[in-house]
Amino acid sequence: RAVFVAVAYLVKQYGISFKRALKIMKKSRPVTDISPSYMRVLEIWSQKYTLGMLLCVDCKLLPFKESSTAADGDKGTLLYHLKESLKSTLPRLITKESDKRIANEVDSFVVGIRQTYFNESPWAKIIDINLSDRRLSDATIATLFHLLGASGAIGHIRTLNFSNNEVSFMALKAMLSAFFPYVIDPDESNYSEYADEEQSPQALASLVNELSVLDLSHNRIELQGAKYLALFMKLCEQLMWVNLFGNNLPDEGLQELLIALTTPTFDFQSTRMAGNRDSFMMAAHHDDEDDWNSHASHTIESMHNRSVTYLDLGGNSFGEQSAHALSQMLRQNSILQTLRLEHTNSFSSMYFKDVANAIRLYNGTLNSLFLSGISLSVGAAKHLARIHESLDTRITKLVLNDCGIFHLQIKAMATALAASNFLSFLDLSNNRIGAEGIEALVTIVKGGRNKFS
């Protein structure tokens, strides 16, 4: 059992496989006897914590604090998070002399992985990446995307889960570059360019990708990262599930992302139609470079995502600009089915009015709305309930958990909710509705046309 615990520790601490950890243990304790059941447990444990060619050298964070060593606001850099003990321990865990030289410079270990090794490793055939809860730095994840992009494996990836890491603008810029290598910084005057005219067919071919799930919750995307992410979402045509909860996204950053999901209206006075990926590819046939850059820039500006059905923007800082962008998106988006805005206490009663009217008057596809943790006033409750007066509204699930709701809010919502044709799930847990609220609920459940499950 002692050997089992020691091997499990090495796997988690240093990201190595359990077989390699077992070899290390046998050097100091030649006689080891681990039962088959324990070996199976180690195998499962190893699958969770082993990164293969990408040895995680910054998974163990120091307590978070401001540091002068963090460059450009990147508190997730390798140098900041490495412990000195790891620098002295890692060389002893690696047996090959050629690898020891890299291990001695542990802060650049990930960057030093040879591309040829990466192409021959299982990473080149990977289709689902789950590195949640690893506390990987922005620089490490950026390096991973550079390697995946150069190996050609990026087009087959279906799932990216980097929840609870340090993802910021560096990683998001690398992700954009890996999936769409012809696109450069969105802050530049020219959106796109080809490094070589002969490479343009390959660049266009790289537009095809299978990414459908993107989980970046509990990171620190912030404003600069939101610009790269918004452009990435515009270009991904298979992306269906996006979780951005708890990213410290400011008002302007949320606005950028919501605009990316807003279907532009057709302008009859302009010959330029709403952009999509096909029109962007057609732009490549322009012989004149200035004409190409101008066309590509206008095309990307008018592009929008037409595939996302699940969106979580909770735990971020909504303001006037983002609330208006949300209302506009709900007016014009006919794809989104689930919207989560939980724990966004910056959402005022006026924002609720605009969003509720957009859903009630224009949206017929949204079926699930999560608003847990938002302080819901009586006025906001009225606006929210009026959504269900519309015959076109298809919301079946409404979650108002922990919204500071008393009997007054329930009474304000009772008549409108009872009139709903589709509402079948209503969550009012962790509120204080009281006896009068219960009476109003009876009206909603028994007196209405809805069928609660």
C-alpha positions in Angstrom: 0.0 0.0 0.0 2.8 2.4 0.7 4.3 1.9 -2.8 0.8 2.4 -4.2 0.4 5.7 -2.5 3.9 6.9 -3.5 3.3 6.0 -7.1 -0.1 7.8 -7.1 1.7 10.9 -5.7 4.4 10.9 -8.4 1.7 10.6 -11.1 -0.3 13.6 -9.8 2.7 15.7 -8.8 4.7 15.4 -12.0 2.3 14.3 -14.7 4.1 11.0 -15.5 2.5 7.7 -16.3 2.0 5.2 -13.5 4.3 2.7 -15.2 7.1 5.2 -15.2 6.4 6.1 -11.6 6.6 2.4 -10.7 10.0 2.1 -12.3 11.2 5.0 -10.2 10.0 3.4 -7.1 11.6 0.0 -8.0 15.0 1.7 -8.1 14.8 2.6 -4.4 12.7 -0.4 -3.5 13.4 -3.3 -5.8 10.9 -5.7 -4.2 7.4 -4.2 -4.9 4.2 -6.2 -5.0 1.0 -4.3 -6.0 -2.2 -6.3 -6.4 -4.1 -6.2 -9.7 -6.9 -4.2 -8.2 -4.5 -1.5 -7.1 -2.9 -1.6 -10.5 -6.3 -0.9 -12.1 -6.9 2.0 -9.8 -3.4 3.4 -10.7 -4.3 3.1 -14.4 -7.5 5.1 -14.0 -5.6 7.6 -11.8 -2.9 7.9 -14.4 -5.4 8.6 -17.2 -6.6 11.6 -15.2 -3.3 13.2 -14.4 -0.9 12.1 -17.2 -0.2 14.6 -20.0 2.0 12.4 -22.1 4.5 14.5 -24.1 3.3 17.7 -22.4 4.8 17.3 -18.9 3.0 19.8 -16.8 5.6 21.8 -14.9 3.3 24.5 -13.6 0.3 22.6 -12.3 1.1 23.3 -8.7 0.4 26.9 -8.1 1.8 29.1 -5.3 -0.9 31.0 -3.4 -2.2 33.7 -5.7 -0.8 37.2 -5.2 0.3 40.2 -7.2 3.9 39.8 -8.3 6.3 42.0 -10.1 7.7 39.0 -12.0 4.4 38.6 -13.9 4.9 40.3 -17.3 2.1 42.2 -19.0 -0.4 41.2 -16.3 0.2 37.5 -16.9 0.2 36.0 -13.4 0.1 32.5 -14.8 3.6 32.4 -16.3 5.8 29.4 -15.8 8.5 31.3 -13.9 6.0 32.7 -11.3 4.4 29.4 -10.4 7.3 27.0 -10.3 8.6 25.9 -7.0 12.4 25.7 -6.5 12.0 22.2 -5.2 10.5 21.0 -8.5 13.6 22.4 -10.3 15.8 20.2 -8.2 13.5 17.1 -8.2 12.6 16.8 -11.9 16.1 15.9 -13.2 16.1 12.9 -10.9 12.8 11.6 -12.3 14.1 11.6 -15.9 16.4 8.8 -16.9 17.5 9.9 -20.4 20.6 12.0 -20.5 19.2 14.0 -23.4 16.1 14.9 -21.5 18.0 15.9 -18.3 19.5 18.9 -20.1 15.9 20.1 -20.8 14.8 19.3 -17.3 17.5 21.4 -15.8 15.8 24.4 -17.5 12.4 23.4 -16.2 10.8 26.8 -16.8 11.3 26.2 -20.6 10.6 22.5 -20.6 7.2 22.6 -22.3 8.5 25.0 -24.9 11.5 22.8 -25.6 9.5 19.8 -26.7 10.6 18.9 -30.2 7.9 19.1 -32.8 8.9 15.7 -34.3 8.3 14.0 -31.0 5.0 15.6 -30.7 3.9 14.5 -34.2 4.7 10.9 -33.3 3.0 11.0 -29.9 -0.7 10.2 -29.1 -1.3 13.9 -29.0 -1.3 14.0 -32.8 -4.3 11.7 -32.9 -6.3 13.3 -30.0 -9.9 14.3 -30.5 -11.0 15.3 -27.0 -8.9 17.4 -24.6 -9.9 17.6 -21.0 -7.4 19.5 -18.9 -9.8 20.9 -16.3 -8.8 21.8 -12.8 -5.1 21.7 -13.7 -4.3 25.4 -13.1 -2.2 25.4 -16.2 -0.7 28.8 -17.0 -1.7 30.9 -20.0 1.8 30.3 -21.5 1.6 26.5 -21.2 -1.8 26.3 -22.9 -0.6 28.6 -25.6 2.3 26.3 -26.2 0.0 23.3 -26.4 -2.1 25.1 -29.1 1.1 25.9 -31.1 2.1 22.3 -31.0 -1.4 21.0 -32.0 -1.7 23.5 -34.8 1.7 22.7 -36.3 1.1 18.9 -36.1 -2.1 19.2 -38.1 -4.2 17.4 -35.4 -6.3 20.5 -34.6 -8.9 19.9 -37.2 -10.1 16.6 -35.6 -10.6 17.9 -32.1 -14.2 17.8 -30.9 -14.0 18.9 -27.3 -11.8 21.5 -25.5 -12.2 21.6 -21.7 -9.8 24.0 -19.9 -12.1 24.8 -17.0 -10.3 26.2 -13.9 -7.0 27.1 -15.4 -5.2 30.4 -16.2 -6.4 30.9 -19.8 -6.0 34.5 -20.9 -5.2 36.3 -24.2 -2.0 34.4 -24.9 -3.8 31.0 -25.0 -6.8 32.4 -26.9 -4.6 34.0 -29.5 -2.7 30.7 -29.9 -6.0 28.8 -30.2 -7.2 31.2 -32.9 -3.9 30.8 -34.7 -4.0 27.0 -34.4 -7.5 26.5 -35.8 -7.3 29.3 -38.3 -3.6 30.0 -39.2 -4.3 32.7 -41.8 -6.0 35.0 -39.2 -3.8 37.5 -37.4 -4.4 39.9 -34.5 -7.9 41.3 -34.7 -6.5 44.6 -33.5 -4.4 45.0 -36.6 -5.6 46.9 -39.6 -5.5 43.9 -41.9 -7.4 40.9 -40.5 -5.8 38.2 -42.6 -2.8 37.4 -44.8 -1.1 34.5 -46.4 2.5 33.9 -45.6 3.0 32.4 -49.1 0.7 32.5 -52.0 1.2 28.8 -52.6 0.0 28.0 -49.0 -3.4 29.6 -49.5 -5.2 26.3 -50.4 -3.9 24.6 -47.2 -4.9 27.7 -45.2 -8.4 27.5 -46.7 -8.6 23.8 -46.0 -7.8 24.4 -42.4 -11.1 26.2 -42.1 -12.7 22.8 -41.6 -12.8 21.7 -38.0 -15.0 19.6 -35.8 -14.9 21.5 -32.5 -18.3 21.4 -30.9 -17.7 21.9 -27.1 -15.6 24.7 -25.6 -15.4 25.0 -21.8 -13.3 27.9 -20.6 -15.2 28.5 -17.3 -13.3 29.8 -14.2 -10.3 31.3 -16.1 -9.4 35.0 -16.7 -10.2 35.8 -20.3 -10.9 39.5 -19.6 -11.2 42.1 -22.4 -8.2 41.4 -24.6 -8.9 37.6 -24.6 -12.6 38.3 -25.4 -11.6 39.9 -28.7 -9.7 36.7 -29.8 -12.5 34.5 -28.6 -15.2 36.5 -30.4 -13.4 36.1 -33.7 -12.8 32.4 -33.0 -16.5 31.9 -32.4 -17.4 33.7 -35.6 -15.2 31.3 -37.6 -16.3 28.0 -35.9 -19.3 26.6 -37.7 -19.6 23.4 -35.6 -19.3 25.0 -32.2 -22.5 24.2 -30.2 -21.7 24.4 -26.5 -19.8 27.3 -24.9 -19.2 27.8 -21.1 -17.5 31.1 -20.1 -18.7 31.2 -16.5 -16.5 33.2 -14.0 -14.0 34.8 -16.3 -14.0 38.4 -15.0 -15.3 39.5 -18.4 -16.0 43.3 -18.4 -18.9 45.0 -20.1 -17.1 45.6 -23.3 -15.7 42.0 -23.5 -19.2 40.5 -23.1 -20.4 42.9 -25.8 -17.7 41.6 -28.2 -18.8 38.0 -27.6 -22.6 38.7 -27.9 -22.1 40.6 -31.2 -20.4 37.4 -32.5 -23.6 35.5 -31.9 -25.9 38.2 -33.3 -27.3 37.5 -36.8 -26.9 40.7 -38.8 -29.9 42.0 -40.6 -29.9 42.2 -44.4 -29.0 45.6 -45.7 -30.9 46.3 -48.9 -28.9 49.4 -49.6 -25.6 47.5 -49.6 -24.3 44.9 -52.0 -22.4 43.3 -49.2 -24.4 40.5 -47.6 -23.9 39.1 -44.1 -20.6 37.3 -44.0 -20.0 33.7 -43.6 -17.2 31.3 -44.1 -17.9 30.6 -47.8 -17.7 34.3 -48.6 -14.5 34.5 -46.6 -13.0 31.7 -48.7 -14.2 33.5 -51.9 -12.2 36.5 -50.8 -9.0 34.5 -51.3 -9.5 34.6 -55.1 -8.8 38.3 -55.2 -5.5 38.9 -57.0 -4.9 42.3 -55.5 -3.5 42.0 -51.9 -5.1 45.3 -50.7 -8.4 44.3 -52.2 -8.2 40.9 -50.5 -7.3 42.5 -47.1 -10.2 45.0 -47.4 -12.7 42.3 -48.5 -11.5 39.9 -45.7 -11.7 42.6 -43.1 -15.3 43.6 -44.1 -16.3 39.9 -44.3 -15.1 39.0 -40.8 -16.7 42.1 -39.3 -20.1 41.0 -40.7 -19.6 37.3 -39.8 -21.5 35.7 -37.0 -21.8 32.3 -35.3 -24.7 30.2 -36.5 -24.2 27.1 -34.4 -24.1 27.8 -30.7 -27.1 26.3 -28.9 -25.8 26.5 -25.3 -24.2 29.6 -23.8 -23.1 30.3 -20.2 -22.1 33.9 -19.4 -22.7 33.7 -15.7 -20.3 35.1 -13.1 -19.2 38.1 -15.3 -19.8 41.8 -15.2 -22.7 42.9 -17.3 -23.2 46.6 -18.0 -25.2 48.8 -20.2 -23.4 47.9 -23.5 -23.4 44.1 -22.9 -27.0 44.2 -21.8 -28.0 46.0 -25.0 -25.9 43.5 -27.0 -27.7 40.6 -25.2 -31.1 42.0 -26.1 -30.1 42.5 -29.7 -28.7 39.0 -29.9 -31.9 37.5 -28.5 -33.9 39.5 -31.0 -31.9 38.2 -34.0 -30.5 34.8 -32.9 -32.7 31.9 -34.0 -30.3 29.1 -32.9 -29.6 29.5 -29.1 -31.6 27.2 -26.9 -30.0 27.5 -23.4 -28.8 30.7 -21.8 -27.2 30.9 -18.4 -26.7 34.2 -16.7 -26.2 33.0 -13.1 -24.5 35.1 -10.4 -24.4 38.3 -12.4 -25.6 40.8 -9.7 -24.7 43.7 -12.0 -27.9 42.8 -14.0 -30.3 45.7 -13.1 -34.1 45.8 -13.4 -33.8 47.9 -16.6 -31.7 45.2 -18.2 -34.3 42.6 -17.4 -37.0 44.7 -19.2 -35.0 44.9 -22.4 -34.0 41.2 -22.4 -37.5 40.0 -21.5 -39.0 42.1 -24.3 -36.5 40.7 -26.8 -37.4 37.1 -25.8 -41.2 37.8 -25.7 -41.5 39.6 -28.9 -38.8 38.1 -31.2 -37.4 34.9 -29.9 -39.0 31.5 -30.5 -36.1 29.1 -30.0 -34.8 29.7 -26.4 -36.1 26.9 -24.2 -34.0 27.1 -21.0 -33.2 30.2 -18.9 -30.9 30.0 -15.8 -30.8 33.1 -13.5 -29.7 31.7 -10.2 -28.0 34.0 -7.8 -29.3 37.2 -9.4 -31.2 39.6 -7.0 -34.7 39.7 -8.6 -36.7 42.8 -7.7 -40.5 42.9 -8.0 -40.2 44.9 -11.2 -37.7 42.5 -12.7 -39.9 39.6 -11.8 -42.8 41.2 -13.7 -40.7 41.7 -16.8 -39.4 38.1 -16.6 -42.9 36.6 -16.2 -44.3 38.5 -19.1 -42.1 36.5 -21.4 -44.6 33.6 -21.0 -47.6 35.6 -22.1 -46.4 35.3 -25.7 -47.7 32.3 -27.7 -44.4 32.1 -29.5 -42.2 31.8 -26.5 -40.9 28.3 -26.1 -39.2 28.5 -22.6 -39.8 25.2 -20.8 -37.2 25.5 -18.0 -36.9 28.6 -15.8 -34.3 28.5 -12.9 -34.6 31.2 -10.2 -32.6 29.5 -7.4 -31.3 31.8 -4.7 -32.6 35.0 -6.3 -33.8 36.7 -3.0 -37.5 36.0 -4.0 -40.2 36.7 -1.5 -44.0 36.4 -1.8 -44.2 39.7 -3.6 -42.2 38.5 -6.5 -44.3 35.3 -6.7 -47.5 37.2 -6.8 -46.1 39.5 -9.5 -45.3 36.5 -11.7 -48.3 34.3 -10.9 -50.8 35.4 -13.6 -48.2 35.5 -16.5 -46.6 32.2 -15.6 -50.0 30.5 -15.3 -50.7 31.6 -18.9 -47.6 29.8 -20.3 -48.2 27.0 -22.7 -44.8 25.5 -22.4 -43.3 26.0 -18.9 -42.8 22.6 -17.3 -39.8 23.2 -14.9 -39.6 26.0 -12.3 -36.9 26.1 -9.7 -37.5 28.5 -6.8 -35.2 26.8 -4.3 -33.2 28.8 -1.7 -35.7 31.6 -1.6 -38.2 32.9 1.1 -41.5 32.7 -0.6 -43.5 32.1 2.6 -47.1 31.0 2.9 -48.4 33.8 0.7 -45.9 32.7 -2.0 -47.1 29.1 -1.7 -50.7 30.3 -2.4 -49.5 32.1 -5.5 -47.7 29.0 -6.6 -50.9 27.0 -6.4 -52.4 29.5 -8.9 -49.4 29.0 -11.2 -49.5 25.2 -11.0 -53.2 24.4 -11.0 -54.8 27.4 -12.6 -52.6 27.6 -15.7 -52.2 25.8 -19.0 -48.7 24.6 -18.3 -47.9 21.0 -17.4 -45.2 20.9 -14.7 -43.1 17.8 -14.6 
